[in-house]
Amino acid sequence: MGDPLFVIVVLAVLAVAVVLALGIGGFAKGGAFSAKYSNKLMRLRIAAQAVAVALILLYIYLKRQGG
């Protein structure tokens, strides 16, 4: 747990979860918030997921290399 890259991976996954929760909450609420921010939140979630997946792959690669 003391590995800094592991901590960054966990933070990236948590960021994806937060953006996803905001998007679901906005969709459930509807109204002006959903109309204004739903597409932006979806794009942010996709970008956050891409970063999280890249970090996970980097973490696995470095662990297999012995680093």
Jmol script that loads the backbone (N, CA, C; Angstrom):
load data "model"
ATOM      1  N   MET A   1       0.833  -1.205   0.000  1.00  0.00           N
ATOM      2  CA  MET A   1       0.000   0.000   0.000  1.00  0.00           C
ATOM      3  C   MET A   1       0.866   1.253   0.000  1.00  0.00           C
ATOM      4  N   GLY A   2       2.140   1.111   0.341  1.00  0.00           N
ATOM      5  CA  GLY A   2       3.012   2.264   0.390  1.00  0.00           C
ATOM      6  C   GLY A   2       3.540   2.690  -0.978  1.00  0.00           C
ATOM      7  N   ASP A   3       3.219   1.935  -2.018  1.00  0.00           N
ATOM      8  CA  ASP A   3       3.684   2.250  -3.362  1.00  0.00           C
ATOM      9  C   ASP A   3       2.961   3.494  -3.884  1.00  0.00           C
ATOM     10  N   PRO A   4       3.700   4.543  -4.242  1.00  0.00           N
ATOM     11  CA  PRO A   4       3.045   5.781  -4.701  1.00  0.00           C
ATOM     12  C   PRO A   4       2.194   5.593  -5.959  1.00  0.00           C
ATOM     13  N   LEU A   5       2.633   4.732  -6.881  1.00  0.00           N
ATOM     14  CA  LEU A   5       1.844   4.512  -8.093  1.00  0.00           C
ATOM     15  C   LEU A   5       0.527   3.824  -7.755  1.00  0.00           C
ATOM     16  N   PHE A   6       0.543   2.918  -6.786  1.00  0.00           N
ATOM     17  CA  PHE A   6      -0.695   2.262  -6.369  1.00  0.00           C
ATOM     18  C   PHE A   6      -1.672   3.279  -5.800  1.00  0.00           C
ATOM     19  N   VAL A   7      -1.171   4.217  -5.015  1.00  0.00           N
ATOM     20  CA  VAL A   7      -2.027   5.267  -4.445  1.00  0.00           C
ATOM     21  C   VAL A   7      -2.623   6.124  -5.559  1.00  0.00           C
ATOM     22  N   ILE A   8      -1.833   6.437  -6.569  1.00  0.00           N
ATOM     23  CA  ILE A   8      -2.329   7.229  -7.700  1.00  0.00           C
ATOM     24  C   ILE A   8      -3.398   6.452  -8.460  1.00  0.00           C
ATOM     25  N   VAL A   9      -3.195   5.143  -8.636  1.00  0.00           N
ATOM     26  CA  VAL A   9      -4.189   4.301  -9.309  1.00  0.00           C
ATOM     27  C   VAL A   9      -5.497   4.310  -8.526  1.00  0.00           C
ATOM     28  N   VAL A  10      -5.418   4.158  -7.216  1.00  0.00           N
ATOM     29  CA  VAL A  10      -6.623   4.167  -6.379  1.00  0.00           C
ATOM     30  C   VAL A  10      -7.338   5.513  -6.484  1.00  0.00           C
ATOM     31  N   LEU A  11      -6.596   6.604  -6.472  1.00  0.00           N
ATOM     32  CA  LEU A  11      -7.208   7.932  -6.601  1.00  0.00           C
ATOM     33  C   LEU A  11      -7.873   8.106  -7.962  1.00  0.00           C
ATOM     34  N   ALA A  12      -7.262   7.570  -9.005  1.00  0.00           N
ATOM     35  CA  ALA A  12      -7.852   7.666 -10.340  1.00  0.00           C
ATOM     36  C   ALA A  12      -9.157   6.877 -10.414  1.00  0.00           C
ATOM     37  N   VAL A  13      -9.177   5.700  -9.816  1.00  0.00           N
ATOM     38  CA  VAL A  13     -10.399   4.897  -9.805  1.00  0.00           C
ATOM     39  C   VAL A  13     -11.484   5.587  -8.989  1.00  0.00           C
ATOM     40  N   LEU A  14     -11.112   6.188  -7.874  1.00  0.00           N
ATOM     41  CA  LEU A  14     -12.087   6.934  -7.070  1.00  0.00           C
ATOM     42  C   LEU A  14     -12.619   8.143  -7.835  1.00  0.00           C
ATOM     43  N   ALA A  15     -11.773   8.792  -8.595  1.00  0.00           N
ATOM     44  CA  ALA A  15     -12.224   9.933  -9.402  1.00  0.00           C
ATOM     45  C   ALA A  15     -13.255   9.487 -10.433  1.00  0.00           C
ATOM     46  N   VAL A  16     -13.029   8.326 -11.045  1.00  0.00           N
ATOM     47  CA  VAL A  16     -14.002   7.789 -11.998  1.00  0.00           C
ATOM     48  C   VAL A  16     -15.328   7.520 -11.293  1.00  0.00           C
ATOM     49  N   ALA A  17     -15.258   6.942 -10.097  1.00  0.00           N
ATOM     50  CA  ALA A  17     -16.480   6.639  -9.350  1.00  0.00           C
ATOM     51  C   ALA A  17     -17.243   7.911  -8.987  1.00  0.00           C
ATOM     52  N   VAL A  18     -16.523   8.966  -8.619  1.00  0.00           N
ATOM     53  CA  VAL A  18     -17.180  10.232  -8.258  1.00  0.00           C
ATOM     54  C   VAL A  18     -17.862  10.848  -9.479  1.00  0.00           C
ATOM     55  N   VAL A  19     -17.168  10.872 -10.599  1.00  0.00           N
ATOM     56  CA  VAL A  19     -17.752  11.449 -11.815  1.00  0.00           C
ATOM     57  C   VAL A  19     -18.962  10.622 -12.251  1.00  0.00           C
ATOM     58  N   LEU A  20     -18.848   9.300 -12.139  1.00  0.00           N
ATOM     59  CA  LEU A  20     -19.974   8.433 -12.485  1.00  0.00           C
ATOM     60  C   LEU A  20     -21.172   8.693 -11.581  1.00  0.00           C
ATOM     61  N   ALA A  21     -20.926   8.842 -10.280  1.00  0.00           N
ATOM     62  CA  ALA A  21     -22.010   9.119  -9.341  1.00  0.00           C
ATOM     63  C   ALA A  21     -22.665  10.467  -9.629  1.00  0.00           C
ATOM     64  N   LEU A  22     -21.868  11.460  -9.949  1.00  0.00           N
ATOM     65  CA  LEU A  22     -22.432  12.762 -10.310  1.00  0.00           C
ATOM     66  C   LEU A  22     -23.295  12.666 -11.566  1.00  0.00           C
ATOM     67  N   GLY A  23     -22.825  11.915 -12.535  1.00  0.00           N
ATOM     68  CA  GLY A  23     -23.590  11.747 -13.766  1.00  0.00           C
ATOM     69  C   GLY A  23     -24.898  11.012 -13.539  1.00  0.00           C
ATOM     70  N   ILE A  24     -24.855   9.954 -12.748  1.00  0.00           N
ATOM     71  CA  ILE A  24     -26.082   9.207 -12.453  1.00  0.00           C
ATOM     72  C   ILE A  24     -27.042  10.057 -11.636  1.00  0.00           C
ATOM     73  N   GLY A  25     -26.503  10.785 -10.669  1.00  0.00           N
ATOM     74  CA  GLY A  25     -27.352  11.661  -9.860  1.00  0.00           C
ATOM     75  C   GLY A  25     -27.996  12.760 -10.684  1.00  0.00           C
ATOM     76  N   GLY A  26     -27.234  13.344 -11.570  1.00  0.00           N
ATOM     77  CA  GLY A  26     -27.783  14.380 -12.440  1.00  0.00           C
ATOM     78  C   GLY A  26     -28.828  13.835 -13.391  1.00  0.00           C
ATOM     79  N   PHE A  27     -28.597  12.618 -13.895  1.00  0.00           N
ATOM     80  CA  PHE A  27     -29.562  11.993 -14.789  1.00  0.00           C
ATOM     81  C   PHE A  27     -30.860  11.679 -14.042  1.00  0.00           C
ATOM     82  N   ALA A  28     -30.720  11.197 -12.813  1.00  0.00           N
ATOM     83  CA  ALA A  28     -31.912  10.859 -12.029  1.00  0.00           C
ATOM     84  C   ALA A  28     -32.713  12.108 -11.666  1.00  0.00           C
ATOM     85  N   LYS A  29     -31.994  13.181 -11.372  1.00  0.00           N
ATOM     86  CA  LYS A  29     -32.674  14.426 -10.997  1.00  0.00           C
ATOM     87  C   LYS A  29     -33.321  15.083 -12.215  1.00  0.00           C
ATOM     88  N   GLY A  30     -32.643  15.018 -13.339  1.00  0.00           N
ATOM     89  CA  GLY A  30     -33.168  15.629 -14.560  1.00  0.00           C
ATOM     90  C   GLY A  30     -33.094  17.137 -14.495  1.00  0.00           C
ATOM     91  N   GLY A  31     -33.883  17.789 -15.296  1.00  0.00           N
ATOM     92  CA  GLY A  31     -33.962  19.242 -15.258  1.00  0.00           C
ATOM     93  C   GLY A  31     -32.789  19.931 -15.911  1.00  0.00           C
ATOM     94  N   ALA A  32     -32.536  21.145 -15.441  1.00  0.00           N
ATOM     95  CA  ALA A  32     -31.518  22.004 -16.044  1.00  0.00           C
ATOM     96  C   ALA A  32     -30.112  21.453 -15.846  1.00  0.00           C
ATOM     97  N   PHE A  33     -29.848  20.878 -14.670  1.00  0.00           N
ATOM     98  CA  PHE A  33     -28.511  20.334 -14.414  1.00  0.00           C
ATOM     99  C   PHE A  33     -28.189  19.230 -15.409  1.00  0.00           C
ATOM    100  N   SER A  34     -29.127  18.342 -15.602  1.00  0.00           N
ATOM    101  CA  SER A  34     -28.909  17.230 -16.529  1.00  0.00           C
ATOM    102  C   SER A  34     -28.717  17.739 -17.950  1.00  0.00           C
ATOM    103  N   ALA A  35     -29.531  18.680 -18.354  1.00  0.00           N
ATOM    104  CA  ALA A  35     -29.427  19.210 -19.710  1.00  0.00           C
ATOM    105  C   ALA A  35     -28.100  19.920 -19.935  1.00  0.00           C
ATOM    106  N   LYS A  36     -27.604  20.589 -18.908  1.00  0.00           N
ATOM    107  CA  LYS A  36     -26.392  21.388 -19.057  1.00  0.00           C
ATOM    108  C   LYS A  36     -25.111  20.566 -18.916  1.00  0.00           C
ATOM    109  N   TYR A  37     -25.104  19.589 -18.004  1.00  0.00           N
ATOM    110  CA  TYR A  37     -23.850  18.929 -17.642  1.00  0.00           C
ATOM    111  C   TYR A  37     -23.751  17.449 -17.987  1.00  0.00           C
ATOM    112  N   SER A  38     -24.813  16.806 -18.444  1.00  0.00           N
ATOM    113  CA  SER A  38     -24.747  15.356 -18.649  1.00  0.00           C
ATOM    114  C   SER A  38     -23.700  14.974 -19.683  1.00  0.00           C
ATOM    115  N   ASN A  39     -23.643  15.671 -20.796  1.00  0.00           N
ATOM    116  CA  ASN A  39     -22.671  15.336 -21.830  1.00  0.00           C
ATOM    117  C   ASN A  39     -21.243  15.639 -21.357  1.00  0.00           C
ATOM    118  N   LYS A  40     -21.069  16.725 -20.645  1.00  0.00           N
ATOM    119  CA  LYS A  40     -19.737  17.071 -20.135  1.00  0.00           C
ATOM    120  C   LYS A  40     -19.256  16.047 -19.116  1.00  0.00           C
ATOM    121  N   LEU A  41     -20.159  15.600 -18.244  1.00  0.00           N
ATOM    122  CA  LEU A  41     -19.785  14.594 -17.246  1.00  0.00           C
ATOM    123  C   LEU A  41     -19.449  13.262 -17.906  1.00  0.00           C
ATOM    124  N   MET A  42     -20.181  12.909 -18.964  1.00  0.00           N
ATOM    125  CA  MET A  42     -19.894  11.660 -19.667  1.00  0.00           C
ATOM    126  C   MET A  42     -18.507  11.724 -20.303  1.00  0.00           C
ATOM    127  N   ARG A  43     -18.188  12.843 -20.918  1.00  0.00           N
ATOM    128  CA  ARG A  43     -16.863  12.988 -21.528  1.00  0.00           C
ATOM    129  C   ARG A  43     -15.758  12.979 -20.470  1.00  0.00           C
ATOM    130  N   LEU A  44     -16.012  13.615 -19.352  1.00  0.00           N
ATOM    131  CA  LEU A  44     -15.038  13.611 -18.258  1.00  0.00           C
ATOM    132  C   LEU A  44     -14.840  12.206 -17.713  1.00  0.00           C
ATOM    133  N   ARG A  45     -15.929  11.452 -17.590  1.00  0.00           N
ATOM    134  CA  ARG A  45     -15.829  10.073 -17.100  1.00  0.00           C
ATOM    135  C   ARG A  45     -15.018   9.219 -18.059  1.00  0.00           C
ATOM    136  N   ILE A  46     -15.241   9.375 -19.348  1.00  0.00           N
ATOM    137  CA  ILE A  46     -14.492   8.586 -20.327  1.00  0.00           C
ATOM    138  C   ILE A  46     -13.006   8.927 -20.261  1.00  0.00           C
ATOM    139  N   ALA A  47     -12.692  10.198 -20.130  1.00  0.00           N
ATOM    140  CA  ALA A  47     -11.284  10.607 -20.015  1.00  0.00           C
ATOM    141  C   ALA A  47     -10.667  10.072 -18.728  1.00  0.00           C
ATOM    142  N   ALA A  48     -11.416  10.156 -17.627  1.00  0.00           N
ATOM    143  CA  ALA A  48     -10.909   9.649 -16.348  1.00  0.00           C
ATOM    144  C   ALA A  48     -10.713   8.137 -16.407  1.00  0.00           C
ATOM    145  N   GLN A  49     -11.620   7.437 -17.070  1.00  0.00           N
ATOM    146  CA  GLN A  49     -11.466   5.990 -17.214  1.00  0.00           C
ATOM    147  C   GLN A  49     -10.233   5.652 -18.049  1.00  0.00           C
ATOM    148  N   ALA A  50      -9.988   6.395 -19.097  1.00  0.00           N
ATOM    149  CA  ALA A  50      -8.808   6.143 -19.929  1.00  0.00           C
ATOM    150  C   ALA A  50      -7.527   6.325 -19.127  1.00  0.00           C
ATOM    151  N   VAL A  51      -7.488   7.377 -18.319  1.00  0.00           N
ATOM    152  CA  VAL A  51      -6.318   7.612 -17.473  1.00  0.00           C
ATOM    153  C   VAL A  51      -6.171   6.493 -16.451  1.00  0.00           C
ATOM    154  N   ALA A  52      -7.278   6.100 -15.824  1.00  0.00           N
ATOM    155  CA  ALA A  52      -7.235   5.042 -14.809  1.00  0.00           C
ATOM    156  C   ALA A  52      -6.768   3.723 -15.418  1.00  0.00           C
ATOM    157  N   VAL A  53      -7.271   3.377 -16.578  1.00  0.00           N
ATOM    158  CA  VAL A  53      -6.864   2.127 -17.226  1.00  0.00           C
ATOM    159  C   VAL A  53      -5.381   2.179 -17.602  1.00  0.00           C
ATOM    160  N   ALA A  54      -4.925   3.310 -18.123  1.00  0.00           N
ATOM    161  CA  ALA A  54      -3.507   3.452 -18.474  1.00  0.00           C
ATOM    162  C   ALA A  54      -2.629   3.315 -17.229  1.00  0.00           C
ATOM    163  N   LEU A  55      -3.049   3.909 -16.125  1.00  0.00           N
ATOM    164  CA  LEU A  55      -2.274   3.800 -14.888  1.00  0.00           C
ATOM    165  C   LEU A  55      -2.263   2.374 -14.348  1.00  0.00           C
ATOM    166  N   ILE A  56      -3.398   1.688 -14.455  1.00  0.00           N
ATOM    167  CA  ILE A  56      -3.460   0.290 -14.015  1.00  0.00           C
ATOM    168  C   ILE A  56      -2.522  -0.574 -14.853  1.00  0.00           C
ATOM    169  N   LEU A  57      -2.545  -0.374 -16.165  1.00  0.00           N
ATOM    170  CA  LEU A  57      -1.655  -1.138 -17.038  1.00  0.00           C
ATOM    171  C   LEU A  57      -0.189  -0.829 -16.746  1.00  0.00           C
ATOM    172  N   LEU A  58       0.122   0.440 -16.494  1.00  0.00           N
ATOM    173  CA  LEU A  58       1.493   0.820 -16.137  1.00  0.00           C
ATOM    174  C   LEU A  58       1.909   0.167 -14.824  1.00  0.00           C
ATOM    175  N   TYR A  59       1.013   0.171 -13.859  1.00  0.00           N
ATOM    176  CA  TYR A  59       1.298  -0.449 -12.556  1.00  0.00           C
ATOM    177  C   TYR A  59       1.576  -1.942 -12.722  1.00  0.00           C
ATOM    178  N   ILE A  60       0.743  -2.635 -13.498  1.00  0.00           N
ATOM    179  CA  ILE A  60       0.937  -4.080 -13.715  1.00  0.00           C
ATOM    180  C   ILE A  60       2.240  -4.320 -14.448  1.00  0.00           C
ATOM    181  N   TYR A  61       2.523  -3.526 -15.455  1.00  0.00           N
ATOM    182  CA  TYR A  61       3.766  -3.685 -16.209  1.00  0.00           C
ATOM    183  C   TYR A  61       4.990  -3.517 -15.305  1.00  0.00           C
ATOM    184  N   LEU A  62       4.982  -2.471 -14.494  1.00  0.00           N
ATOM    185  CA  LEU A  62       6.127  -2.226 -13.620  1.00  0.00           C
ATOM    186  C   LEU A  62       6.278  -3.300 -12.564  1.00  0.00           C
ATOM    187  N   LYS A  63       5.160  -3.828 -12.061  1.00  0.00           N
ATOM    188  CA  LYS A  63       5.241  -4.896 -11.057  1.00  0.00           C
ATOM    189  C   LYS A  63       5.787  -6.177 -11.656  1.00  0.00           C
ATOM    190  N   ARG A  64       5.425  -6.459 -12.904  1.00  0.00           N
ATOM    191  CA  ARG A  64       5.944  -7.672 -13.555  1.00  0.00           C
ATOM    192  C   ARG A  64       7.416  -7.545 -13.894  1.00  0.00           C
ATOM    193  N   GLN A  65       7.884  -6.313 -14.086  1.00  0.00           N
ATOM    194  CA  GLN A  65       9.293  -6.071 -14.379  1.00  0.00           C
ATOM    195  C   GLN A  65      10.147  -6.094 -13.114  1.00  0.00           C
ATOM    196  N   GLY A  66       9.494  -6.152 -11.972  1.00  0.00           N
ATOM    197  CA  GLY A  66      10.224  -6.184 -10.713  1.00  0.00           C
ATOM    198  C   GLY A  66      10.427  -4.814 -10.106  1.00  0.00           C
ATOM    199  N   GLY A  67       9.748  -3.816 -10.658  1.00  0.00           N
ATOM    200  CA  GLY A  67       9.926  -2.453 -10.156  1.00  0.00           C
ATOM    201  C   GLY A  67       8.880  -2.114  -9.270  1.00  0.00           C
TER     202      GLY A  67
END
end "model"
wireframe off; spacefill off
backbone 0.3
color backbone group
